[in-house]
Amino acid sequence: MSIKSSQDLVNEALKVIQTISKDQAYEMFNNNECNLIDIRDIRELQNEGKVEGANHIPRGMLEFWLDPESVYFKEGKLDLDKEMVLFCAGGLRSALAAKSLKDMGFKKVSHVDGGFGAIKNSKFKIV
C-alpha cells in the first residue's frame, strides 16, 4: 500500500493556497480586514500563549464551525465576508486547513508563514 505523506499533502496545499507573512497578517488584523483564526489545540494556547483578539477554532472543528449547515456552526462568531487568516504553531496544519476551507468554497483564505512561532516575534500582542 502506498499512501501520501503528510508532507506531500502540505506541499500540495501550498501550491493552491495563499501564504502571507506575519507582518501582512498584522496589517490585515490591525485594519479589521480579516478573521485571524488560531487553529492550535487548547493546550498549546495554555502553554504558549495566544494572540490577543484572535479567534480560536481547534483544527478538528474548523470545517464544522464554519459550515452554516452544521449543527456546530458558530453564528456570528466570524464575518464570513472577510478573509480567513489561519495560523497554527509552525504553518503545516494551517496550510492543510486553508486548503480545506478553499475546498469548501471560501474564496478569501490564507495562512501565516511560520505560524505562531513567527507571530510571537512580531507586533502582535501575546497574552
N, C-alpha and C positions, 0 to 999 in steps of 0.2 A: 504494500500500500504506500502510495506517495501522497503526502499532504503538503500544502503550502506552509511555510514557516510564518511565524508571527511577523518577522522582519519583512518577508515578502509582502504580506498584507499591508504593512506600514508603507513600504516603498510604493506599492500600487496606489494607496490613498494619497501619498504626497504628490503624485502626478496629476491628480484631479481636484485637489483642494487648494485653497489659498493659505499660505503661511505668512504670518506677519510678525514683526519684531515686537519686543516688549515696549519699545517707545511708541510704535504705531498704535499698539493696544492702549497704552496710557492716554494718548491724544484722543482716540475714539471714546474711551471711557470718560475722560475728563470733560469732553464736549457732549456727553449724553447721546452718543451716536450708536451705541451698541448695548447688547446684553453681555456682560462679562460673566462667563459661567465656569466655575471651578468644578471639575468632574472627579476630583480626587475622593478617596474614601474618607469617611468622617474621622477615622483615626489619624490620617495624615494631617488633616486640618488641626486636630487637637495637639499633635506632636510638633508640627512645623509652623503653625500659624496660618492665618488666612488674609486675603486681600479685603480691606475694608470696603464695603459696598458691593462686593461681588456676590453673585447668586451661587449657591451650592446645589448642584444636582449630581448625585452619585452616578458614576458611569453606567451602572447597571439599570438605572431608572430613566436615563436621558430620553430615549425614544418614547417611553410611556408618558412622561411628564409633559412632553411637547406635542403629543398627539391629541387633538381635540376630541377624537372618537374614543380615547382610552378612559377607563374609569379612574386612572391615576392622573389625568390631565390637571394641571395646576392653573385654573382660570385666573387670569390677571397677574400671574407671577412675573411674566415676561411680556415685553412688547414684541409680538411676533413679526412686526414690520421692520424692526431694527436688525442689524447684523448680529448674528450669534458668534461671539468670540469665545472659543473654548480654550481651556488650559488644564493640564494635569501636572504631574511632578516634573517630567522631562520632555514631553512632547510626543510620546508614542501613542498613548491612549487617546489623547486629544486628536491626533491625526485620524485614527480609526473612527472616533466619534464624529468628527467633522464630515468624513465621507458618509457615514450613516445618515446624518441629517440631510446632506445633499441627496442621498438616495431616497429620502422621504419626500423630497421636493422643496426643501428650504433653499432659496437662491443665494441669500447673503449669509455665508458661513465661512469662518476662518479659524485658525488655531495659532497659538503663540509659540513661536520657535523657542525651544529651551524650557518651556513650561514655567512652573513655579520657581524652579532653580534660577531662571533668568529674571523673573518678575521680582523676586525678593531683593535683587540687586538693581533696582530701578526706582523711579519716582513714586510707585505705588506705595500706599501706606499698609503695612502689615500689622495685624492685631492678633 
